[in-house]
Amino acid sequence: MLPDNAVTTEYAGGKMLAAKDDGVGLITFNQPEKRNAMSIEMWQGLGEILDEFAEDSSVSVVIITGAGNKAFVSGADISQFEKTRNSADAQKEYDRITGIGRAKYHAFKKPIIARIRGFCMGGGLAIAMGADMRIASADSQFGIPAARLSIAYAPDSVKRLIDLVGPAHARMILYTAKRIDAQEAERIGLINKMTSEDALNEVVLDIARTIADNAPLSVYASKLTIAEMLKDESERDTAAIQRQLEICFNSADYKEGRTAFMEKRQPKFTGK
């Protein structure tokens, strides 16, 4: 997806891949033989990659995607369930271990775009919903099969589902456990945009590079404010929003933005 000369680094024994180019970081779930089902090791690898990208000022936006054309992430790796999720106590330990990577993912300060092709199911859909944007090819399929496994979908993921599609569509998806296609997913707001398989890379990269060209402090302010405004009013950190507003207005990038506008040229932002 990125240029061929972009260096790729392996994590989790090669089941997670990271690359970066021209302001864009790329994370690939690389277990195509299992439709990129998420193992415990992959969650740990994801956390390691996010730590690196968070510290790298050259990365302004991150794309997450699945290897191959069959799946984004088809869900959790069920082959590990018998050992790691065979009881309520085992589930708690599984949540503790994988929760480190999940926490880093949901706290990540830079925009994340989910590039989706193929199956995006269960825990995979939870990952996609945790991204800032979801762009999917027309052959993608979405669903939450929890009701067919007699397990409860995580409350925070249910909340994200409701925030995206509303309670009526959330009930339909969760109660029936049926798959929906990309067209329906776009109609109800589960994804931002559906595109053809051939155009998927171009569409996602265009959005990513557009974001990367914008002022990082402003983009983060928007991400922070949206996240806080989705919380109940009593839980919102309005002080954090105000601090970020002041950082933006006191930044060198704000001066650069004004100067570039007056000089009718493209601004060159540094995130400072």
N, C-alpha and C positions, 0 to 999 in steps of 0.2 A: 504493500500500500504506500509506504514511503519510498523515496528513491533507493535504488539498488546499493548505493554507496553508504546508506545509513547503517551504522554498526548495531548489530543485534546482540543483546546479552541474555543469557539463559538464567532462569531461577527455578526453584522447585524441581530440580533434575531435568530441566528442559521443558517442563509442562507450563511454564509461564515465560513469556518473552518480552523484552523491553527494547525499544529503539527510539531515536529522536532525530528530528531534522527541522531546521528553520522555525523554531518556536513551538513545534508540535511534538508531543511525546506519544508513543504508541505502545499499548499493552495488549498482548495477545494471549488468550486462553488456549493453550496448545495441547489438547488431548482429543484430537479429532476422531480417534478410534472409539472413543466413548462419547462422541458428540459434545466434547469439551465440558463434560460433567465436572463439577468442582469437588476436588478432594481437599482434605485437611492441608496437605502440603501446598496446594495451589493457593489457598487462602493466606498461608504464611508467606509465600512468594509474592503475592499481590501486595502485602503490607511492606515488604522490603523494597519493591519497585516504587511504591508511592512515597516512601521515605526519601528515596533518591531524587525523584522528580520534584518533591516539595522543596528540596534544598537547592535544586538547579535553577538558577535565575533565567537560563536560556529556554526553559520550558514554560510556556504561557498557557497552554491548553493540552488536554490529554484525550486521546481516542482509545476506547476499549473495544476489542473485537474478538471473535472466535476464529480459530484456524479452520481452513477449508470452507466449503459452501453448504455444509449440512446443518450447522448449528452455531448460534452465538454462544450460549451456554444452555444445555438441556436440563440443568438442575443440579442437585447435589449428586455426588458419586454414590449411587445406591449400593455398590459393591462393598462400601465401607460401613453400611448401616448395621449389619449383623454384629460387627465388632464395636463400633463407636456410637451407635444410636439405637441400641436394643432395649432400652428402658428409660424411664424418666431421669434417673441418676446419670446414666450414660449420656443422655441428651444434654444435661447440664454441663458435663465435662466437655462435650463436643462444642457447645456454645461458648464455653470459656476459651478454648483453644482457638477456634475460628473467629471469636469475637474481637481478637486483637486486630486482625486484618480488616474486619468489617468496620471497626471503630475508625481506623485510619482512612478507610474509603469514604465514610460518611462525613468525616471531619476535614477532608482534603479541601484546600482553599482555592484551588484553581479549577476552572470549568472542565467538566468531563462529558464527552460525547460518546454515546453507545452506538457503534456501527453494527447493525443487526442484519444477519442473513441466515435463514433457516429457522430451526427450532429455538425458541426463547421461552423456556418453561420453568415453572416452580421457582427454585432458588435463582435460576438464571434470569427470570423476569424480575426478581427482587433486586438483582445487581443492576439490571437495565433501569429500573425505576429509581435507583439511587443516583443515577447519572443526571446531569443537568438537562441533557437533550437526548432524544432517541430518534435515529434515522434508520429506516428499515427498507430492505428490498421487498418487491412485490410478492416474492415466494416465501416470505417469513410466516411463521405461525407462533401464536402466543397462547399461554394457558397456565393454570395453577391446578395441578392434579392432586392437591392435598386431600380432597374428599374421597379420592380413590385409594389412598394409602392409610386412611384413618389417622392423619396427623393434623395438627393445627398450624396454620400459616402464621408466621411471626407477627405479633401485633404492630411493630414498627413498619413492616412491609404492607400490612393491611391499611395502615394509615396513609402510606404513600399511594397505594392503589386508590383509595377514596379521594385523596387530594387531586389525583389525575383525572379520574373518570366519574367521580361522584358515587354515592352509596348505592344507587339502583344498579348501575353497571357492575360495581364491585360485587354485589350479591349474586348477580347472574354468573359472573366469572368464577366465584368461589363455590357457590352451591352446586352448579352443574358440572364443574371441572372440565368443561368442553373447551376445545381449542377454537381460537378465532384467527382469521386471516389478517394480513396487513391492512387491507382496505377498511375492515371493521375497526381495527386497532386505531387507525388514523381518525376515523369518524368519531369515535368516543373519546379521543384525546389521550389514549395510552401511549401513542408515539407522536412525535412532532411532524414527521413527514415520511411518506412512502415514495419510493422511487424505483426505477427499473434496476435489475441486477447489474446491467452493464454500466449504469450511471452512478451506482452506489459510492464507489471510491471517490469519484470526482465531486459529488455533492457533499460528502462528509468532509473531504479535505478543504473544499471551498469555505465551508462554515468554520472549520478549525483555523484556517489561515486568516480569515476575516477577524476572528476573535483575537488571534495572536498579534495582529497589527494594531489592535486597540489598546488603550491605556490599562495596564494590569491592575492598578489601584482602583480604577473606576469599575472594572469588571468584577473585582473581588467585593467592592462595596455593594454592587447589585446582587451578587450571590448571597452575601451575608444578609442583606435586607430582605430578600425574598424568603430566605430560610426562617428569619425571625418573624416575619409577618404571617407565616403559615402556622406559627405557634399560637396558643391561646394568649390573649392580651396580657394576662397576669404573668406569663412565663417569658415574655419577650425581653431581650437584652437591649433596651433602647440606648443604653450608655455605649454599648459596642458599636451600634449604628452611628451614633453621634461622633464617636472617636474616628471611625473610618471616614466619615464626611469631612472632618477637620483635616485628616491626613491628606485626603484628595486635594482640598483647596490650598493646603500649604506645600504641596509637592512641586518639584521641578517639572514634572510631567504636565501639570496644569498650566504652568508658564509656557511650556513647549507647545501645548495644544492651542493656546491663544495666539502665540507667535506664528505658528504654522498656518492657522486660519487666516490671519491678517496678510501673510505672505503668499497665500494661495498655493501651499505645498503640502505634501504628506507629512504628518508629524512623525517623529522618531522618539518613541517612548522607551524609558529605561526602567520603569517600575519604582522610581524614586521621587 
